[in-house]
């Protein structure tokens, strides 16, 4: 019996039991708004908001849930495992998101006032999912699609003429060699072909991202301490920095900003993966770093056009639509594993939920959302506890307050990482 049936049993004649949900309201709810116009109209005819009185528990932390709830009227309190709570009121941006998006809620939700809630199947969370093949097609909104820059780049991309940045030779050689099961000595020989990367690897091995008692003084010591698999990912990470380069002053400045943001996100990935204890932290570090790799060919393409060909605003507005398709294309060309290839396309898909267990994409989604917490304008961002990735964490409790604490505790590690990279 659903929560509504239990509460409303015996109240069939109460006019407040349910009410129709306007179509305009459905078009605001995420990800319901991703449904086609026809499905939204059908949805509007069959779904009604149900009334719940004050002080009723809607769902409990950790209990399996097959239903998703949207708050349409009133105020709801959500409390995490540590007893910390926050409120969501109808009409706010946060109310456009479900109170919990995971199959096991990360909070307990209780009505603080009389409320109307819309209950829908958990399956709705997959309504916005698009397979990777479709996500690799460029899809710009009509206003941007008319831009000369976008039209030129789209044609370049569809003709497969995009200039894919090359992963530096040391990273490529090391990844290929490790596929043949080499030892530390052989790996060090390859790494030392690039003295800059070798020195940086030692620096990384001694930074706060890795807890060490004695500093590594040689490349061999660094690799021995970090481990071969971690070294492979870290060398790739260090090499990626070389790609974020441009001679165009504006593009260069923009690339530097994107690079710093990538390091910030990847550092949070590292911290979250370490806390979660389910994933390799070095893989999470690399996963966070490749999110924005798809912006490089687009920015390089723009840098080679005349200055009056586009506006700075036009360029920045296009970035979110380029990141996923081009990023996944690059990682495919670099022969990266499928889990990493998917990440640029799904990194900002808050309700992505392809696996039952926490995976790298979940960590990156959490890290990207964490990186935006605390900003002045958080319009359009879901509560951290409402996304499916949050419900998969077993060793970390997330809430708005705790998420800020995680970032605060990681600040030293993040600052050190920014210096190293």
N, C-alpha and C positions, 0 to 999 in steps of 0.2 A: 504494500500500500504506500503510495507516495506521501510526501510531507503534507501536500495540500489535502489529499483525501482524509488523512488522519485529523488534521486541524478542522476541516470543514464538514466532517461527518455530522449529520443532524442539522446542518444549516442550509439546506437546499433552498429555502425560501428567502435567505438573506440576500438582498439586492447587491450587497457589497462583495459577494463571493467572487465574482469575476467581471471583467470588462473587456471590451474590444481593444485591440492594439492598433493604432493608426499606422497606415503604410509608411508615412514619413518617419515614424519612430523606428520601424523595422530597418529602414534604410540607413539609420545611424548606428545600429548594433553590429559589432564586429565579432565574428566574421559573417554573420547572417547577411549583411549588406552585399556580400560577394555573390549571392544567389542571383540567378537571372530574374528579369522583371516578371516573367510568367510564374516562376517558383515563389517569388515574394508575394505575388497576388494570391496564389493558392495558400501560402503560409498565412497570409492576413485573414483569409476566410476561415481557417481551421484553428488558429491559435488565439487564446485569450489570456489576459493577465489575471492572476489569481490573488485574492486578498489573504494576507497573513497579519494577525494582530501583533502587538508589541510583545517583546521578550520570548519569541519563538526561535528555536534552533533550526536553521535551514539545512545545514549539513555540518558534519563534524570532521575535524582534522584526521587524516589517515584512513577514513572509512571509504570503501569502494563506492564510486558514484557513477551512475549511468545517465545522470541528468545534469544539465547546465542551467544556471539561473542568471537572469538579467534583472536588475533593479529598475523598475519604471516609476515608482512613487515611494517616498519615505526615505529612511536612513537605516543602514545595516552596519553592524560592528563585526570586524574580522579580527580574530585573536590567534597568534601563532603558538608554537609549542612552549615558548618561554613566557607566555602570558602577556606579551606585548600586543597591543591592539591599535587599530585605526578604524576610522569610519568612512563609509562611502555614501553619499547622498544622491538621490535621483536628480537628473538635470545637469550633473557635472560631467566632465570629459571621462572620468574614470568609470562612470556608470554605463558608458557605451560598450564596455568590455564585460564579459561574464564574471561573476563573483569568484569562480574558480574554473580553470580550463583543463585541469588534469583529472585523470581517473581516480586519483586519491588526493583530495584537497590538502593544501599545505596550511590551511587555517580552519577555524571553526567560525561559522557565520551565524549571527543572531540579529533578529530584528530589534532595532532600538525604538522604532515608532511603528504605527500601523503602516503596512507596506503593500504594494502590488508588485508581484514578480512574474516574469515570464519564464516558464520552465520548458526546455526543449531537450531533445535527445543529445547525448554526448557526441553522437555522430556528426552533429552540426559543425564541430570543431575541424572536421576534415573538408568542409565545403569550399574553403579557399585554397586547398592544396593543388598545386600544379606540378606535373611531373617534370623532371629535370630537362628533358628534351624540349618541352614547350618553353621552359624558363630560359633557354639559351637563345630564344628569338628576341630581338629588340622590340620593345613595345612602348612607344612614347605617347603621352596624352596629345590630343589634337592640337592644342596651342603650341607645343614644342615641335610637333611633327612638321609644322610649316616652316621651321627655321632652316636656313641654308646650311648651317653647320650640321644639324641633325640629319637632314636629307643626304648630305654628302657622306657623312660617317656611316649612316645606315646602308647606303649603297656599297660603300667600301667593305663593310662587314658582311653583307649578304653575298658579295662577290668573292668572299674568302681571300681578300687582299690585305687583311689586317696584318700589320707588322707586329708579330708576337715577340715580346722581349725574351732574350735568351737567358736561361739560368746560367750563371757563371760556371766555367769549366770545372773548378774544384768541386762544387756542389754536385754537378752532373756525374763526374767521375766517381765521387764517393758513393753516391746513391746506387750507381750501377755495380761498383765493386762489392758493396755490402749485400747485394742480391746474390753474390757468389760466396757468401760466408767467409769474409776475411777477418783477420785478427787486428788487435790494437796497433801493432807495429806497422802493418800495411796501411791502415787508415791514416796514421800519422805521416807516413811518407807522402800520401796524396795531399793531405791538408797543408803540409809544409811547403808545397809548391807555390802557395800564396802566403807570403810572410805576414801580410796584413790580417788575413783571416786567422792564421795561426795565433798571432798576438791577441786578436780579439777573443778567440776561443779561451785562451788562458784568463783573460780579463773577466769573461762571463763566468768561468768556473769559480772565480773568486768573489763574485758579486753576491748580494744577499738573496738572489733567486735560488741559490744553492747553499745549504747550510754546510759549512766546512770548518774543521778545526785548524788545519794547516793549509796555507796558501799553495796553490799549484805554481810551480816555477817554470815548467817546461810543457810543451804541447803534449808529450807522452803522459805526463802526470795529469794534465787536464782531461784528456780522453779517458784515461784509466779511472779517474774519479767520476766523471759524468756518465760513462758507459757508451758503448758503440752506437746503440740506437738513438740515444739522446744526442750524441755528437752529430750523427747524420742530420737530425732535425735542426740542431742549433747551427750547423754550418750552412744549411739551406737558409735559415732565418737571417744569419749574418750577411749572406750573399744577396738576399732580396733587397737590402738597403741600397745596393749599387744600381738598382733599376729605377729608384725614385730620383732621377736626375733630369734636369732640363736647362737649356741656355736662355729660354724665354723667362724674363724676370717675374712676370705674373704667374706663369705656370710653375716655375720653380718654387715660388712662395707657397702656392697651393699644394704642391707635392710635399713640401716640408711639413705643412700642417696635417696632411693626410697621413704621412709617415708617423708623426708623433701620436696621432690618434690611434693608429694601428698598433703602435707599441703599448699605448695605454690599455687598449682592449686586450692585447695578447698577454700583458702582465696580469690583468684580472683573470683571464682564462687560466693562467698558470696557478694563481692563488686558489681559484675555485676548484680546479682539478686536484690540487694538493689536499684541500679540505675534504673534498668528496671521496677521495681514496679509491675511485673506481677506474680512473683513466690515467694514462701517462701524462705527467705535467708538461714534459718537453714537447709532446705531440700537441697538447692544448695550446702551448705557446706559439707553435708554428701555425696552428689552425686559426688563431686570432689574427696572426700577421697577414695571412693570405686573403682575408675578407675583401680588402680594397685593391687587390692586385689588378683587377679588371679596369680600374680607372686610368692606369698608366698608358695603354695604347690610345685611349680616347684623348687624353691630355696631350700626348705626343702628336697625335693627328691634328689637334687644334693649334698646337705650337707652330706647325708648319704652314698654317693658313695666314693670309693677310690680317693685320690687326683689326681692320674694319669689317671682317667677315662675320663676327659674332660679338655679343656683349658679354661682360663678365657674369652678369646675372643669368644670362641664357646658358652659359657654360656650367655654372654651379647647379642650376635647376635640372640639368640633364644627368648629373652624376648618379643619383639613385637608380635611374633606369638603365644605366650602362654597367654598373658594378657587378650584378649577378651574371648576366649572360656572357659578358666578355671575360670575367674572372674564371668562370667554370671552363670556358674554352681554352684559356691559357693553361690551367692546371691539367687539362686533358692532354694538351700538346706536350707538357712537361712530364707526362706519364706518372702523375701523382696517383695515389690510391683513391678509390671511388669516394670514400668518406670525406676526404679533403676536397675533392672536385666539387662535391655538392655544396660546400659551405658558403661560397660567395653568393649563390642563388637563394639560400635559405636563411642567411644570417640576420635579416631584419624581418623574417616571417615569425612574429611572436608566437603564433599558434601552430607552428610546424610540430608534427608529432608522429614521425615515421616509425620510431622504435619504442618498445615498452621500457627498455633500460636506458639510463643516461648515456648519451654518446657525445662525440665531439661537437656536433652541430648544436646540441642542447647547451653545452658549455659556452659556445660562442654567442648564442642567442642571449643567454643569461649575462654574459660579460658585456655585450653591446648595450643591453638594457641598463645594467649597472653603471656603465660609463655615462649614461644620460641622466641618472638620478642626481638630484640636487641642483639641476639647472633651473634658471628662472622660468623658462617656458617648457613645461612638460606636457603640453597639449598633445593628445594623440598617443600618449604612452600608457600601456596597461599597468595595473598594479602588479608588482613583481610576483606576488603570490598567485595571480590568476592565470599565469601561463603554464602550459603542460610541462615544460622543462623543470619548473620549480618543484612540481610534485614528484619528480624522479630522484631528487636529492634525498639521501637517507642520513647523511652525517652533518648536514648544514641546514639550519633553520633560516628561512628568508622572510623578511618583512621590510617595509620601508626603512625602519630604524636600523635593523640588523644589516641591511644591505649597505647603508652608509657606513656602518661600523667596519664591514669587510673592506670597503674601499679605504677607510681611514687606516686600518691596520696594515693594508698592503701599500700604503703611500710611500714608505721608505723603499720597498722593493721596486715599486713602479718608477720612482725617481732615479734609482740606481740603474734600472734597465734602460731608461731614457738616455742616461749618460753613456752607457756602454754602446747602445745601438746608434 
